[in-house]
Amino acid sequence: MTERPRDTELLPPDGGWGWLIVLAYSISSTVMGAIIQSFTLLYKDTFTELHMSTTKIAVVANTNIALGLVSGNI
């Protein structure tokens, strides 16, 4: 393997913005997770009228979170 000259400056391929993007996505995921978890409190009366159990509501909310985290920011 050939060695590079010591005076060569290495630049990140993303221009140095990678950590900022990771931080922004982490904050976004945290905030949205909290909002989705409070979804059941906001619409409790609606779910009661639809005769949905807390288990069904939890499955819907957690599936929403899981799909959002798996798909990333599309």
N, CA, C and O atoms as a MOPAC input file, in Angstrom:
PM7 MOZYME 1SCF
protein

 N      0.84600 1    -1.16800 1     0.00000 1
 C      0.00000 1     0.00000 1     0.00000 1
 C      0.89500 1     1.23500 1     0.00000 1
 O      1.85700 1     1.31100 1     0.76400 1
 N      0.58200 1     2.18000 1    -0.83800 1
 C      1.39800 1     3.39300 1    -0.91700 1
 C      0.99600 1     4.36900 1     0.17100 1
 O     -0.17500 1     4.47400 1     0.53500 1
 N      1.98400 1     5.07500 1     0.67900 1
 C      1.70800 1     6.06300 1     1.71700 1
 C      1.44200 1     7.41400 1     1.08200 1
 O      2.04000 1     7.76300 1     0.06500 1
 N      0.55600 1     8.15700 1     1.67800 1
 C      0.26100 1     9.49500 1     1.18300 1
 C      1.23600 1    10.47400 1     1.81000 1
 O      1.75800 1    10.21100 1     2.89300 1
 N      1.48700 1    11.57600 1     1.16500 1
 C      2.37000 1    12.58600 1     1.75700 1
 C      1.77900 1    13.12200 1     3.05900 1
 O      0.55900 1    13.24500 1     3.17400 1
 N      2.61800 1    13.44200 1     4.03500 1
 C      2.15600 1    13.90000 1     5.34200 1
 C      1.48500 1    15.26600 1     5.28600 1
 O      0.69800 1    15.59200 1     6.17500 1
 N      1.76600 1    16.05500 1     4.29000 1
 C      1.17500 1    17.38900 1     4.21800 1
 C     -0.18100 1    17.40100 1     3.51900 1
 O     -0.75000 1    18.47100 1     3.30200 1
 N     -0.71000 1    16.22300 1     3.16200 1
 C     -2.00900 1    16.12700 1     2.50800 1
 C     -3.11200 1    16.28000 1     3.55300 1
 O     -3.10700 1    15.59200 1     4.57400 1
 N     -4.04700 1    17.17400 1     3.29600 1
 C     -5.16300 1    17.39500 1     4.21700 1
 C     -6.33500 1    16.51100 1     3.81100 1
 O     -6.75500 1    16.50700 1     2.65400 1
 N     -6.85500 1    15.76600 1     4.77500 1
 C     -8.00800 1    14.90700 1     4.51200 1
 C     -9.29000 1    15.68400 1     4.78300 1
 O     -9.45400 1    16.27400 1     5.85100 1
 N    -10.18500 1    15.68100 1     3.82100 1
 C    -11.46400 1    16.37000 1     3.96400 1
 C    -12.58400 1    15.34900 1     4.03700 1
 O    -12.57200 1    14.37200 1     3.28900 1
 N    -13.55800 1    15.55300 1     4.92800 1
 C    -14.68900 1    14.62900 1     4.98700 1
 C    -15.49900 1    14.71400 1     3.69300 1
 O    -15.65400 1    15.79800 1     3.13000 1
 N    -16.01700 1    13.57600 1     3.21700 1
 C    -16.76400 1    13.58100 1     1.95700 1
 C    -18.07400 1    14.36100 1     2.01700 1
 O    -18.58300 1    14.79400 1     0.98300 1
 N    -18.62300 1    14.54300 1     3.21100 1
 C    -19.88500 1    15.27100 1     3.34400 1
 C    -19.67300 1    16.74400 1     3.63200 1
 O    -20.63900 1    17.47400 1     3.85200 1
 N    -18.44000 1    17.19000 1     3.63600 1
 C    -18.15700 1    18.58900 1     3.90400 1
 C    -18.17800 1    18.92600 1     5.38500 1
 O    -18.12400 1    20.10100 1     5.74900 1
 N    -18.25500 1    17.91500 1     6.25000 1
 C    -18.26900 1    18.15000 1     7.68900 1
 C    -19.65300 1    18.30200 1     8.29100 1
 O    -19.77600 1    18.60000 1     9.47900 1
 N    -20.69400 1    18.10400 1     7.50400 1
 C    -22.06700 1    18.28800 1     7.98200 1
 C    -22.69000 1    17.00000 1     8.51500 1
 O    -23.83300 1    17.03100 1     8.97200 1
 N    -22.00200 1    15.89700 1     8.47400 1
 C    -22.56400 1    14.60600 1     8.87600 1
 C    -23.06300 1    14.56900 1    10.30700 1
 O    -24.15600 1    14.06400 1    10.56500 1
 N    -22.27300 1    15.10000 1    11.25600 1
 C    -22.67400 1    15.07300 1    12.66000 1
 C    -23.87400 1    15.96900 1    12.91400 1
 O    -24.71100 1    15.65700 1    13.76100 1
 N    -23.96700 1    17.05700 1    12.20600 1
 C    -25.12300 1    17.93900 1    12.36500 1
 C    -26.39600 1    17.25500 1    11.86300 1
 O    -27.46300 1    17.40800 1    12.45600 1
 N    -26.27900 1    16.51500 1    10.79000 1
 C    -27.42600 1    15.78000 1    10.24600 1
 C    -27.86100 1    14.68500 1    11.22200 1
 O    -29.05500 1    14.48500 1    11.44300 1
 N    -26.89500 1    13.98100 1    11.80100 1
 C    -27.21400 1    12.94600 1    12.79200 1
 C    -27.90500 1    13.55800 1    14.00600 1
 O    -28.88200 1    13.00200 1    14.50800 1
 N    -27.41100 1    14.69100 1    14.47900 1
 C    -28.01700 1    15.37300 1    15.62100 1
 C    -29.44800 1    15.81900 1    15.30600 1
 O    -30.35300 1    15.63600 1    16.12000 1
 N    -29.64700 1    16.40400 1    14.12500 1
 C    -30.98200 1    16.87100 1    13.74100 1
 C    -31.96700 1    15.70500 1    13.64100 1
 O    -33.11000 1    15.82400 1    14.08100 1
 N    -31.53400 1    14.58800 1    13.07200 1
 C    -32.41600 1    13.43400 1    12.95500 1
 C    -32.74200 1    12.85400 1    14.33500 1
 O    -33.87100 1    12.42800 1    14.57800 1
 N    -31.75500 1    12.83700 1    15.23600 1
 C    -31.99200 1    12.32800 1    16.59000 1
 C    -33.01900 1    13.17700 1    17.32500 1
 O    -33.91100 1    12.64600 1    17.98600 1
 N    -32.89400 1    14.48300 1    17.21100 1
 C    -33.85900 1    15.38100 1    17.85100 1
 C    -35.24400 1    15.19000 1    17.24500 1
 O    -36.24100 1    15.14100 1    17.96500 1
 N    -35.30200 1    15.08200 1    15.92900 1
 C    -36.58100 1    14.88900 1    15.24500 1
 C    -37.25200 1    13.58900 1    15.68400 1
 O    -38.45400 1    13.57100 1    15.95200 1
 N    -36.48900 1    12.51200 1    15.75800 1
 C    -37.05400 1    11.22300 1    16.16700 1
 C    -37.54000 1    11.25800 1    17.60900 1
 O    -38.57700 1    10.67700 1    17.93000 1
 N    -36.79800 1    11.93500 1    18.47700 1
 C    -37.19100 1    12.02600 1    19.88000 1
 C    -38.48700 1    12.81800 1    20.04100 1
 O    -39.38800 1    12.40100 1    20.76900 1
 N    -38.57600 1    13.94700 1    19.36900 1
 C    -39.77100 1    14.79300 1    19.47300 1
 C    -40.98600 1    14.07800 1    18.89200 1
 O    -42.05600 1    14.07800 1    19.50000 1
 N    -40.82800 1    13.47300 1    17.72800 1
 C    -41.96200 1    12.78900 1    17.10600 1
 C    -42.39100 1    11.57400 1    17.92200 1
 O    -43.58300 1    11.27300 1    17.99700 1
 N    -41.44100 1    10.87400 1    18.53000 1
 C    -41.79000 1     9.73900 1    19.38600 1
 C    -42.63800 1    10.16500 1    20.56100 1
 O    -43.59800 1     9.48400 1    20.92300 1
 N    -42.28700 1    11.29400 1    21.16100 1
 C    -43.06800 1    11.80100 1    22.29500 1
 C    -44.46900 1    12.22000 1    21.86100 1
 O    -45.44200 1    11.98100 1    22.57700 1
 N    -44.56900 1    12.83600 1    20.70300 1
 C    -45.88100 1    13.26100 1    20.20000 1
 C    -46.75800 1    12.05000 1    19.90100 1
 O    -47.94400 1    12.04000 1    20.22900 1
 N    -46.17600 1    11.03900 1    19.28100 1
 C    -46.95200 1     9.85100 1    18.93600 1
 C    -47.38400 1     9.10300 1    20.19500 1
 O    -48.48600 1     8.55700 1    20.24000 1
 N    -46.52800 1     9.07200 1    21.21900 1
 C    -46.90600 1     8.39700 1    22.46200 1
 C    -48.04800 1     9.11500 1    23.16900 1
 O    -48.84500 1     8.47000 1    23.85000 1
 N    -48.14500 1    10.43000 1    23.02600 1
 C    -49.24300 1    11.17000 1    23.65800 1
 C    -50.51800 1    11.13600 1    22.81500 1
 O    -51.54400 1    11.68300 1    23.22200 1
 N    -50.46200 1    10.51000 1    21.66800 1
 C    -51.59800 1    10.38600 1    20.76000 1
 C    -52.80000 1     9.75400 1    21.45700 1
 O    -53.93600 1    10.18400 1    21.26200 1
 N    -52.54100 1     8.73000 1    22.27000 1
 C    -53.64500 1     8.04400 1    22.94500 1
 C    -54.31900 1     8.93400 1    23.97800 1
 O    -55.52100 1     8.80700 1    24.21100 1
 N    -53.56800 1     9.82700 1    24.59700 1
 C    -54.16800 1    10.74100 1    25.57100 1
 C    -55.04000 1    11.79300 1    24.88900 1
 O    -56.08200 1    12.18300 1    25.41400 1
 N    -54.60700 1    12.24400 1    23.72500 1
 C    -55.34600 1    13.28800 1    23.01800 1
 C    -56.67000 1    12.78600 1    22.44700 1
 O    -57.66100 1    13.51500 1    22.42800 1
 N    -56.68000 1    11.54600 1    21.98800 1
 C    -57.86500 1    11.01100 1    21.32200 1
 C    -58.53100 1     9.89600 1    22.12200 1
 O    -59.11400 1     8.97900 1    21.54400 1
 N    -58.44800 1     9.97200 1    23.44000 1
 C    -59.01600 1     8.92900 1    24.29600 1
 C    -60.52200 1     8.77400 1    24.08200 1
 O    -61.01800 1     7.65100 1    23.99200 1
 N    -61.24800 1     9.87500 1    24.00000 1
 C    -62.70200 1     9.80300 1    23.80300 1
 C    -63.06000 1     9.20500 1    22.44600 1
 O    -64.01300 1     8.43500 1    22.33500 1
 N    -62.30700 1     9.55500 1    21.43000 1
 C    -62.55500 1     9.01100 1    20.08900 1
 C    -62.34900 1     7.50600 1    20.08200 1
 O    -63.14900 1     6.77200 1    19.50000 1
 N    -61.28500 1     7.04000 1    20.72200 1
 C    -61.03000 1     5.60600 1    20.77200 1
 C    -62.09200 1     4.87800 1    21.58700 1
 O    -62.42400 1     3.73000 1    21.28900 1
 N    -62.62200 1     5.52700 1    22.60100 1
 C    -63.68900 1     4.92200 1    23.40000 1
 C    -64.94300 1     4.74200 1    22.55100 1
 O    -65.61400 1     3.71300 1    22.63800 1
 N    -65.25600 1     5.73700 1    21.73600 1
 C    -66.42400 1     5.63500 1    20.85000 1
 C    -66.24700 1     4.53900 1    19.80900 1
 O    -67.22400 1     3.91400 1    19.39600 1
 N    -65.01500 1     4.29800 1    19.38100 1
 C    -64.73900 1     3.26300 1    18.38100 1
 C    -64.56400 1     1.88000 1    19.00100 1
 O    -64.31900 1     0.90500 1    18.29100 1
 N    -64.69100 1     1.79400 1    20.33400 1
 C    -64.55300 1     0.53300 1    21.07400 1
 C    -63.19300 1    -0.11700 1    20.82500 1
 O    -63.09800 1    -1.33100 1    20.64400 1
 N    -62.14800 1     0.70200 1    20.81800 1
 C    -60.78900 1     0.18400 1    20.65400 1
 C    -60.16800 1    -0.00400 1    22.03300 1
 O    -60.24200 1     0.87600 1    22.89100 1
 N    -59.55700 1    -1.16200 1    22.22600 1
 C    -58.89800 1    -1.42700 1    23.50700 1
 C    -57.54100 1    -0.72400 1    23.54500 1
 O    -57.02100 1    -0.29000 1    22.51700 1
 N    -56.98700 1    -0.62200 1    24.73600 1
 C    -55.67400 1     0.01900 1    24.86400 1
 C    -54.59200 1    -0.78200 1    24.15200 1
 O    -53.60200 1    -0.21200 1    23.69400 1
 N    -54.76900 1    -2.09300 1    24.05300 1
 C    -53.80000 1    -2.92000 1    23.33800 1
 C    -53.77800 1    -2.57300 1    21.86100 1
 O    -52.70600 1    -2.43400 1    21.27200 1
 N    -54.94900 1    -2.43300 1    21.25800 1
 C    -55.01600 1    -2.08000 1    19.83600 1
 C    -54.43600 1    -0.69200 1    19.58500 1
 O    -53.75300 1    -0.47200 1    18.58400 1
 N    -54.70300 1     0.22700 1    20.47800 1
 C    -54.17300 1     1.58100 1    20.33300 1
 C    -52.65300 1     1.55200 1    20.43000 1
 O    -51.97000 1     2.22100 1    19.65500 1
 N    -52.11800 1     0.78400 1    21.37600 1
 C    -50.66700 1     0.68400 1    21.54800 1
 C    -50.00600 1     0.04800 1    20.33500 1
 O    -48.91900 1     0.46100 1    19.93200 1
 N    -50.65600 1    -0.95500 1    19.75100 1
 C    -50.10200 1    -1.59400 1    18.55500 1
 C    -50.02200 1    -0.59800 1    17.40900 1
 O    -49.01400 1    -0.54500 1    16.70500 1
 N    -51.06300 1     0.18600 1    17.21500 1
 C    -51.06800 1     1.18700 1    16.14100 1
 C    -49.98100 1     2.23300 1    16.37000 1
 O    -49.23800 1     2.56700 1    15.44700 1
 N    -49.88500 1     2.74600 1    17.57700 1
 C    -48.89500 1     3.78600 1    17.87900 1
 C    -47.47300 1     3.25800 1    17.73700 1
 O    -46.62300 1     3.92800 1    17.15000 1
 N    -47.20500 1     2.07500 1    18.26100 1
 C    -45.85400 1     1.52700 1    18.19200 1
 C    -45.47200 1     1.09200 1    16.78600 1
 O    -44.30200 1     1.18100 1    16.41300 1
 N    -46.43100 1     0.62600 1    16.00200 1
 C    -46.15100 1     0.30600 1    14.60500 1
 C    -45.80300 1     1.56800 1    13.83900 1
 O    -44.91200 1     1.55600 1    12.98900 1
 N    -46.49300 1     2.64700 1    14.13200 1
 C    -46.19400 1     3.92700 1    13.49700 1
 C    -44.76700 1     4.36400 1    13.81000 1
 O    -44.04100 1     4.79400 1    12.91300 1
 N    -44.36300 1     4.25700 1    15.06000 1
 C    -43.00200 1     4.63400 1    15.44700 1
 C    -41.98300 1     3.72700 1    14.76500 1
 O    -40.98200 1     4.20800 1    14.23300 1
 N    -42.22700 1     2.42900 1    14.77700 1
 C    -41.27900 1     1.47900 1    14.18900 1
 C    -41.09800 1     1.71900 1    12.69500 1
 O    -39.97200 1     1.71300 1    12.19700 1
 N    -42.19200 1     1.93000 1    11.98400 1
 C    -42.08600 1     2.17500 1    10.54600 1
 C    -41.37000 1     3.48700 1    10.25400 1
 O    -40.61700 1     3.58900 1     9.28600 1
 N    -41.60600 1     4.47600 1    11.08300 1
 C    -40.90600 1     5.74400 1    10.89900 1
 C    -39.41000 1     5.61800 1    11.11100 1
 O    -38.62700 1     6.21200 1    10.36900 1
 N    -39.00200 1     4.85300 1    12.11300 1
 C    -37.57800 1     4.67600 1    12.38200 1
 C    -36.91200 1     3.77600 1    11.35000 1
 O    -35.75000 1     3.99000 1    11.00500 1
 N    -37.63100 1     2.77200 1    10.85200 1
 C    -37.06000 1     1.87700 1     9.85000 1
 C    -36.89600 1     2.58500 1     8.51100 1
 O    -35.88600 1     2.40900 1     7.82900 1
 N    -37.88400 1     3.38100 1     8.14000 1
 C    -37.83400 1     4.02500 1     6.82500 1
 C    -36.92300 1     5.23900 1     6.79600 1
 O    -36.46400 1     5.63100 1     5.72200 1
 N    -36.64600 1     5.84700 1     7.94400 1
 C    -35.79900 1     7.03600 1     7.96100 1
 C    -36.54100 1     8.22700 1     7.38600 1
 O    -37.76800 1     8.22200 1     7.28600 1
 N    -35.79900 1     9.22600 1     7.01500 1
 C    -36.41300 1    10.42100 1     6.41800 1
 C    -36.51100 1    10.23600 1     4.91500 1
 O    -35.54000 1    10.44300 1     4.18800 1
 N    -37.67200 1     9.85200 1     4.46500 1
 C    -37.88500 1     9.64800 1     3.02500 1
 C    -38.53300 1    10.88200 1     2.45300 1
 O    -38.80700 1    10.93600 1     1.25400 1

